[in-house]
């Protein structure tokens, strides 16, 4: 298939998928079933790689502490050095074995407190106060820069704490809507925005478990390189 034909097919498939209006319950079932369908022998036989063509956003999910961030870091090390990557990680901070908060660390080396136990803030998630400045002055600018200048956007993670600030959901949605692929992690809980992200036709969910986390980085890196080589991302 020529490059021009691939572009036309991609646009046509995406138009069909995004223009169908279904009740939320049906869409949720569709999203769940699609994770099986995209890898089924019948799907591969009938459509080849078309199902994967519409999935440019790869999001890892799984239990807390299962190793989603570790998988993402290993994936980045497997990518060629010419791939420009930008975005952020959320790092757990402990003192004396006790978790005291979380810091944002951008891929450009910027670091800021996202949340701290006992911090006075209008944004509270459990016993942690969320620092609005970390989202407004670090996360949002980092992701805007990633949309404009990178080949791949990293978002670790899309979760309740980050979503306590409305600007976070807005910039995450812009990243997902952008022409750039996204590699990230998404909290497994069911919040309205998290469910909305999972229902996107261009999101490919990867469940991280103890049994697959060692082999997953190589698989994801391979998929990402295929995505980055597609004509619509070239």
N, C-alpha and C positions, 0 to 999 in steps of 0.2 A: 504494500500500500504506500503510495507516495506521501510526502510530507503534507501537501495540500489536502489530500484525501483524509489523512489522519486528523487534521485540524477541523475539517468539516464534520467528521464523525464525532469528534469530541464535543463540538458545539451542539450538534443535533442531540446526542445522548444527554448532555447536561440540560438542554432546554426541556426535554421530555421529563426528566427527573425533577427539575425544580418548578415546573409549571403544574404538576399534578397536586390538587388540593384534596387532602384526606383528613378525616378526623384524627385527633391526636392519638387516640388509642390504637388506631390502625397503623398510623405512622410509627408508633413505638414498636408494634409487632413487626412491621416491615424492617425497621432498623435492626432488630434482633435477628430476624430471619436472614437479612442480607449478609450478616457476618458468616453464615453457613453457605449461602448461595454463591457468594463471590469466589469461594474456594472449591465448589463442587465440580466433579468431572463434567456434568452436563453443562454448567456455566462455561467452563473452559472450552468445551467442544463447540458450543454454539456461538460464543462471543469472543473467544480468545482473550485478549487483554483489555477489552472495552470496559468491563466492570471496574477494573483497577484504574482505568484512565481517568475516571471522574473523582478518584480519591487521592487528593494531593496533601491532605492534612492527616498526619499519623499521630495518634494520641495513645499514650500508654495509660493503662488503668490497672488497679489491683489494690490489695490490702495495704494499709500504712506500713512503711518499713520493709516492703517486699523487695525493693531495689529498683524502682522506676528511674530515679535520678542516676543511679549507677549505670543502668542500661543506656540511657541517653548519652552520658559521658563517653561510654565505650563506643557508641555509634559514631560520635563526632571524631574520635581518634581514627576510625576506619575510613573516613571520607578523605578524598584527595585534598592536598593543601590549597589547591586553587579554588575550592568551594568556600565562598564567603559566608560566614555564619555570625548571626547576632541574636541577642535576646537576653534571657536571664534564668538563673536558678534560684530556688528558695532553699536556704541552708539552715538546718536545725542547730541551735547553739545550746551547749550544756556546760554547767559548772558543777563540779563535784558529783557528776553523775546525774544531776537533775536538769531537765530541760527548762531553760529560762526564757527562751524566745526564738525568733526566726530572723535571719538576715537575707536581704536580696543581694545577689552577686551577679553582675552583668558579665557578659563574655568579653567586655572591654576592660574588666577589672574594677569597676565601680562597686562599692559596697555600702549598704545602709540597713539600719534596723527596720524590719517590716512590722514586727510585733514583739512586745516585751511584757513579761509577767509584771502586773502591778502598774503598768504605764497608764497615766490618766489621759484618756482620749475619748472623743464622742463615738468612736468606732470600737466596740468591744466584741471579742469572740471568745466566749468562755472566760478564763482568767487572764486573757491577754488583751492589752490595749494595742490597737493598730495605729501606726504612725502614718498619717495621711500623706506626709511629705515623701515617704518612700515610694508611694504609688504615683503621686503627681510629678515628682522631680526625678525619679529614677526609672521606674518600670515603664511609664507612658512614653517618655522620650526615647528610651532604649528600643521599644517596639516600633515606634514611629521611624526611627533610624533604620531598623531592620527591614521594614516594608520598603523604604526608599533605596537602600544601598546593598542589602545582602542577597544571597542566593537562597538561604534557608533561615527560617525564623524559629528560635527555640523559646518555648514557654513552659517553665517548670515552677509552679504548676497552676492549673486552673482549679481553684478551690475556694472554700467558704471564706477563708481569711482574706485572700486577695479581693474577693468579690464583695467584701464589706464596703468598698469604695466604688461608686457607680462608674467612675472613669475606667476601671479595670475591665469590666464587661464590654464597654464600648471599644477599647483598643484591641481586645482579644477578637472581637467580631470583625474588626477591620482587618486584622491579620488573616483570619480564616477566609475572608472575602477577597483578599488581595491575590494577585497572580503568583505569589511566592508560596512554596510548600512550607508547612509548619510541622515541626517535631516537638511534641510536648507531652505533658502528663495531665490527666484529669482525675479529680477526686471521684471516688466510686459512689458517694452519697447522691441522693436524688434531690437536688435543688432545681428550681425552674430554669435557670440559665444553663446549668450543667446538662439537664435533659434536652434543652434546645440545641446545644452544641452536639450532643450525641446523635440527634435526629438529622443532622446535616448529611446530605447525600455524598459530600466530598470528604467526610471524616471516616477514617479507617481506625477502629479501636483494636488495640493489642493488649490482651490480658497477660500481665506479668505474674508468673508463679515461681515457686522454688524449683519446679521441674523444668521450666523453659528459659529462665532468665540468663543462663550461661550461653545458650545458643541464639538467643533473640537478637543481640547487637549485630551479628553478621547478617541475619536475615533482613533486619530493618535497613541496614546500610545498603544492601543490595537493592531493595525496593526504592530507597531514596535516590540512588544513582539512576535508576530507570526513570523515576519521576523527573529528575533534573535534566535528563536527556530528551524528554518529550519536546516536540516542536512548540507546543503552547507555552513552555517555560524557557525556551531557548532564546 
